[in-house]
Amino acid sequence: MQTETIWIVLAAVLVLVELWAINKVRKAEGKSSNKLVWMVVIVFVPLFGLIAWALAGPKHTDPNPHSPQARQ
């Protein structure tokens, strides 16, 4: 496999992980301003932003209203 192909695959994986993290931030509880800051950090400082969010970011998400646990 060529070096260029490896970098393209790694970049694509990074973009997918960023999109997943942004979606998790969007669904997390908390202030909108805090969520916006996390999204900006994740987008503009990708690798460091993802690591920082994984270590210190919002952890709680809204429960799915259709899940059996939410009805209890």
C-alpha positions as CSV (number, residue, x, y, z in Angstrom):
1,M,0.0,0.0,0.0
2,Q,1.3,3.4,-0.9
3,T,2.0,6.1,1.7
4,E,-0.5,8.4,0.2
5,T,-3.3,5.8,0.5
6,I,-2.5,5.2,4.2
7,W,-2.7,9.0,4.9
8,I,-6.0,9.2,3.0
9,V,-7.5,6.3,5.0
10,L,-6.3,7.8,8.3
11,A,-7.8,11.2,7.4
12,A,-11.1,9.5,6.5
13,V,-11.1,7.7,9.8
14,L,-10.3,10.9,11.7
15,V,-13.2,12.7,9.9
16,L,-15.6,9.9,10.8
17,V,-14.5,9.9,14.5
18,E,-14.9,13.7,14.5
19,L,-18.4,13.5,13.2
20,W,-19.3,10.9,15.8
21,A,-17.8,13.0,18.6
22,I,-19.6,16.1,17.4
23,N,-22.9,14.2,17.4
24,K,-22.2,13.0,21.0
25,V,-21.4,16.5,22.1
26,R,-24.6,17.8,20.5
27,K,-26.7,15.2,22.3
28,A,-24.9,15.7,25.7
29,E,-26.5,17.5,28.6
30,G,-25.1,20.9,29.5
31,K,-24.9,24.5,28.4
32,S,-25.1,25.2,24.7
33,S,-22.0,27.5,25.0
34,N,-19.9,24.6,26.4
35,K,-21.1,22.3,23.7
36,L,-20.2,24.9,21.1
37,V,-16.7,25.3,22.5
38,W,-16.1,21.5,22.4
39,M,-17.3,21.4,18.8
40,V,-15.0,24.2,17.8
41,V,-12.0,22.5,19.5
42,I,-12.8,19.1,17.9
43,V,-13.1,20.6,14.4
44,F,-10.2,23.1,14.5
45,V,-7.7,21.0,16.6
46,P,-8.8,17.5,15.5
47,L,-6.5,15.0,17.2
48,F,-5.9,17.1,20.3
49,G,-9.5,18.1,20.5
50,L,-10.7,14.5,20.3
51,I,-8.3,13.4,23.0
52,A,-9.2,16.3,25.3
53,W,-12.9,15.7,24.7
54,A,-12.5,12.0,25.5
55,L,-10.7,12.8,28.8
56,A,-12.7,15.8,30.0
57,G,-15.7,16.3,27.8
58,P,-19.4,15.9,28.6
59,K,-20.2,12.3,29.4
60,H,-24.0,12.2,29.9
61,T,-26.4,11.9,27.0
62,D,-30.1,12.2,26.9
63,P,-31.8,8.8,27.3
64,N,-33.6,7.5,24.2
65,P,-37.3,8.0,24.9
66,H,-38.0,4.7,23.0
67,S,-35.7,2.6,25.1
68,P,-37.2,0.3,27.8
69,Q,-34.9,1.9,30.5
70,A,-36.4,5.3,29.9
71,R,-39.9,4.1,30.6
72,Q,-39.1,3.0,34.2
